[in-house]
Amino acid sequence: MLQIVRTHGRSPEILGLIELLDADLVSRYGPIQAEFDPHNKVDKVETAVVALWDRHPVGCGCFRPLPESTVEIKRMYVRPEHRGKGIAVAIMQELEAWAIELGTRTAVLETGLAQPEAIALYRKMGYTQIENYPPYVDVAISMCMGKRLD
């Protein structure tokens, strides 16, 4: 049974899943992934969710506020053995609902071109490609996407 729980970026479940996410990203992008590490810190994030499958953490995501009633979706991950069950969609729906509750009108995110499954998820959720925003401007392996939430 799937359960989506609101939490923060310091939760042990989130931190354990992010370790797996980081290992996955290094396997896809190699040493260049270290250049993105400063932009992926979650210790001060108060808006994170963990997906529990039969009470075991299997996925996560979070967002951080940006100016102009915008949030940036960060650190989306679902364990490979749990993909294809709708967990990532449920995580995104919960993050978007939470952002709307906080008065947010727009969500943006950055993903990499070596993550076609992530790009497909975001497109399925209604996100469209936008101009790369800082710090991803001129980063050839990055794709930025956005969506109006209201």
C-alpha positions as CSV (number, residue, x, y, z in Angstrom):
1,M,0.0,0.0,0.0
2,L,1.4,3.4,-1.0
3,Q,1.5,6.3,1.4
4,I,2.9,9.8,0.7
5,V,4.1,11.6,3.8
6,R,5.1,15.2,4.2
7,T,8.4,15.8,5.9
8,H,11.6,17.8,5.6
9,G,15.0,17.4,4.0
10,R,16.7,16.2,7.2
11,S,14.5,13.1,7.6
12,P,16.5,9.8,7.6
13,E,14.2,8.3,5.0
14,I,14.8,11.3,2.6
15,L,18.6,11.2,3.2
16,G,18.8,7.5,2.5
17,L,16.9,7.8,-0.7
18,I,19.0,10.8,-1.8
19,E,22.1,8.7,-1.4
20,L,20.6,6.2,-3.9
21,L,19.6,9.1,-6.2
22,D,23.2,10.6,-6.1
23,A,24.7,7.2,-6.9
24,D,22.3,6.8,-9.9
25,L,23.2,10.3,-11.1
26,V,26.9,9.6,-10.9
27,S,26.4,6.4,-12.9
28,R,24.7,8.5,-15.6
29,Y,26.8,11.6,-15.7
30,G,30.2,10.6,-14.1
31,P,32.4,13.1,-12.3
32,I,30.5,16.1,-13.8
33,Q,27.7,15.4,-11.4
34,A,29.8,16.7,-8.5
35,E,29.4,20.2,-10.1
36,F,25.7,20.0,-9.3
37,D,26.1,19.0,-5.7
38,P,26.0,22.5,-4.3
39,H,22.6,23.0,-5.9
40,N,21.1,19.8,-4.5
41,K,21.4,20.4,-0.7
42,V,18.2,19.6,1.2
43,D,19.2,20.2,4.8
44,K,17.3,23.5,4.9
45,V,14.3,22.2,2.9
46,E,11.1,22.1,4.9
47,T,8.9,20.8,2.0
48,A,9.8,17.2,1.2
49,V,7.8,14.1,0.8
50,V,8.6,10.5,1.2
51,A,6.7,7.6,-0.5
52,L,6.2,4.6,1.6
53,W,5.3,1.2,0.2
54,D,4.2,-1.1,2.9
55,R,5.9,1.4,5.4
56,H,9.2,1.1,3.6
57,P,10.7,4.3,2.0
58,V,10.7,3.9,-1.8
59,G,10.6,7.4,-3.3
60,C,11.1,11.0,-2.5
61,G,10.9,14.6,-3.8
62,C,10.9,18.1,-2.4
63,F,10.7,21.7,-3.5
64,R,12.2,25.0,-2.5
65,P,10.8,28.4,-2.8
66,L,11.9,30.8,-5.5
67,P,10.9,34.4,-6.1
68,E,7.6,35.4,-7.8
69,S,5.4,32.6,-6.3
70,T,7.5,29.9,-7.8
71,V,8.9,26.7,-6.4
72,E,11.7,24.5,-7.8
73,I,11.0,20.7,-7.6
74,K,14.2,18.9,-6.5
75,R,15.5,15.5,-5.6
76,M,12.8,13.3,-7.3
77,Y,13.7,9.6,-7.0
78,V,11.9,6.2,-6.9
79,R,13.8,3.0,-6.2
80,P,14.2,1.1,-9.5
81,E,12.3,-2.0,-8.2
82,H,9.3,0.2,-7.5
83,R,9.1,2.1,-10.7
84,G,6.1,1.7,-13.0
85,K,3.7,1.7,-10.0
86,G,2.6,5.4,-10.2
87,I,4.8,6.4,-7.2
88,A,6.5,9.3,-9.0
89,V,3.2,10.7,-10.2
90,A,1.9,10.5,-6.6
91,I,5.0,12.3,-5.3
92,M,4.6,15.0,-7.9
93,Q,0.9,15.4,-7.2
94,E,1.6,15.8,-3.5
95,L,4.4,18.3,-4.0
96,E,2.2,20.4,-6.4
97,A,-0.8,20.3,-4.0
98,W,1.5,21.4,-1.1
99,A,3.0,24.2,-3.2
100,I,-0.5,25.4,-4.2
101,E,-1.5,25.4,-0.5
102,L,1.4,27.7,0.2
103,G,0.2,30.1,-2.6
104,T,2.6,29.1,-5.3
105,R,1.5,29.7,-8.9
106,T,4.4,28.1,-10.9
107,A,6.7,25.1,-10.5
108,V,10.0,24.7,-12.3
109,L,12.6,22.0,-12.3
110,E,15.9,20.9,-13.8
111,T,16.6,17.4,-15.1
112,G,19.3,15.9,-17.2
113,L,19.2,14.7,-20.8
114,A,20.5,11.3,-19.6
115,Q,17.3,10.8,-17.6
116,P,14.6,10.1,-20.3
117,E,12.3,8.5,-17.8
118,A,12.3,11.7,-15.7
119,I,11.7,13.8,-18.8
120,A,8.8,11.6,-19.7
121,L,7.3,11.8,-16.2
122,Y,7.5,15.6,-16.2
123,R,5.9,15.8,-19.7
124,K,3.1,13.5,-18.5
125,M,2.5,15.8,-15.5
126,G,2.1,18.8,-17.9
127,Y,5.6,20.3,-17.6
128,T,7.0,21.9,-20.8
129,Q,10.6,22.8,-21.6
130,I,11.6,26.4,-20.6
131,E,14.8,28.3,-21.0
132,N,17.5,27.1,-18.6
133,Y,17.5,29.2,-15.5
134,P,20.5,29.9,-13.2
135,P,22.7,27.9,-12.4
136,Y,21.8,25.7,-15.4
137,V,22.2,28.4,-18.1
138,D,24.6,27.1,-20.8
139,V,24.7,23.6,-19.2
140,A,24.3,21.4,-22.3
141,I,23.3,18.3,-20.3
142,S,20.5,20.1,-18.5
143,M,16.9,20.6,-19.4
144,C,14.7,23.0,-17.4
145,M,10.9,22.6,-17.4
146,G,8.0,24.5,-15.9
147,K,4.3,24.4,-15.2
148,R,1.5,26.8,-14.0
149,L,-0.1,25.4,-10.9
150,D,-3.2,27.6,-10.6
